[in-house]
Amino acid sequence: MRTSTVVTAALLTASLGPLAACTSQPDPVQGRITDPARGTSVNAQAGDLRLLATRIDAPEDRKLLGGSNTGLFTTLANDGAAADRLVAVSTVYARQVVMRQGTDGAESPVQVDVPAAGVVSLQYPGGLHLEMVDLKVDVRAGRLLPVTFRFEKAGSVTVNVFVDGFGLPTVSPVSPVSPVAPATS
């Protein structure tokens, strides 16, 4: 009788072990989303808005020269029930941060609508993205630059953004909303 109890207990433990292991494993996708540092990019949050895979591009020689412009890339995800808007981006290392459509598009003020429960990708140089204009100093790849993102409702968040990423792939959720550059006068 004692042997059958031990065998039953062993079988029960063996069958529940894999089940417990399955339920205790972290979700790798969620882990990548919530991890604030992701190699050459960072994540941050302001209220219900998340900035994902935020990075500053460096050229092939890995040095940004004072007076030059460079891309600032991010994805905005709104976890809230109300829409919000990115209304300004700034850093002490550049004269200004603007919106640009493609590599040769006109500069425009930062105005990015982020719908409730929506995602807007500003990740690609050929599309709508942010650009740091007229860098004030030479900046080498591998540094962190403080950049402040200001939202209409969620407020401001300052993020130390990695300078790097030129030619590196990024993970960006598919955007159900196409960001539209504001009309210029």
N, C-alpha and C positions, 0 to 999 in steps of 0.2 A: 504494500500500500504506500509506503514511504517513497519508493522508487518512482511510482507513477506520479506522485505529487511533484517530485523534483523534475521529472521529465516534462510534465505539463507546464510548470513554471518556466523551464528553460525554453520550451517551444513558444510560450506566450511572450517572453522577453525577446526572443529572436524575431518574432513576427512584428512586434511593436517597435523595435529598434529602428528599422528603415523608415517607418512611418514618422517617428519622432524626428529623425534626421531630415526628412523632407519638409516638415513644417517649420523647422528651426533655421533653415538656410535663408540667408538674406537674398532679396531680389536684386540681381546684378544690374538691371536697368535702373531701378530706383536708386541704387547705390551710386551709379554714375551721375544721376541727376542731382542728388543731395550732397555729393562730395564737393566741398568748396574749391579745392585745387585739383585740376585735371591736366597734369603734364604742363602744357604751355598755355593753359587757359584757366579761368576761375569762374565760379558761380557765386551769386550773391542774391539777397532778397531785400525788398522794401515793401512792407505790408503784404498784400496778396500777389505782388509782382516778383517774378524771379528773373534774374539775368543769368543766362546759361552760355557756357563756352565763350566767355568774354576774353578777348585777346587783342594785342596791338601787333600789326605786321612789321617785321624788320626786313630790309632788303637782303639780297644774296650775300653781300659782304658783312652782314650782321651788324651794321652801324647806321643809325639814322642821324643825318647831319642837321644842325641847327638851320632854320630857314626852310626846311623841306616839309612836305606833307606826308602823312601815312594813315593807313586804314585802321579803324577801331571797329571790331566786329563783335556782335553779341546776338543772342536770341532772347526775346522778351516773352515770358509765359505768364498769363494772368490766371491765377487760381481762384479769383473772386467772382462774385455774382454781378459786379458792376464794372463797366468799361473804365479805363484810365488812359492817360496820355503821357508819353515821355515828352517833356517840354524844354529840357535843357540838359546839356552835357558840358562839363568843363574840367580842365586840368591846369595847374600852374605851369606845366611844361609846354603848352601851346597857346598861341594867341587866341584861338577859338576852336570849337568843335562844331562841324556842320554836317548836314545831310548831303549825300551826293548820289546821283543815279548813274551807275556805271563808272568807268574810269575817266571819261571825258565830260560827264554831265555837269551842269551848273550847280554851284553851291546854293543851298537854301537853309533857312533856320531849322533847328531840330523840332519836329512835330510828328510824333508817331503815335497813332491811335492803337490801343491794345484792347480788343473787345473782351467782354466778360468770358471767362473760360476759353480764351483764345491764345494763339501763339503767333508772333510776328518774327520772322527771321531777317536779321540784318547781317548776314554772314558772308556775302559773296561780293567781291570787288566789281563784278559785272552787273550787279543789281543795286538796289537801294541799300546804302550802308552809311555808317558814320565815318567822318574823316577829321583827323587832327591837323589843323592848318598852321603853318609857320611855327615849327618847333623852336623853342627858345634856346635849347642847348643840344649838343651832340649827345645821342643816347645809344648805348650799345645793347644788343640783344642779351637777354638773360636778366635784365633789370626789372624791377616792379615800379610802375608809375601810378600814383594816386589819381583816379578819375571819379568825378562826382556825377551821378545820374539823378536828375530831378524829375519827379512825376507829379502831375497835377493833383492827384488825390493821395497817393501812397507816401508822398514826401521824398526826401533825398537819401541817397546811400552813396558813400564813398568806398570805392573798391580799389585795391592794389592790383593792377592789371599787368600780366606778364608781357614784356616786349619780346616777341618771337612769332613763330607761326607761319612765316613766309613759305608757301607751298605745302604746308602740312594739312592733312585732312582734318575736318572738324565733324563733330556729331551735332546735328541740328535737327530738331523735330520738323516734320513737314508742316508748313504753315498753311492752315485752312484759309487764311486771310492774306491777300496780297497787299503789302504796304504800298501806299500811294504817296509819291512825293508831293508836298504842298505846292500849289501854284505860285509862281514867282511873278512879281509885278514889274 
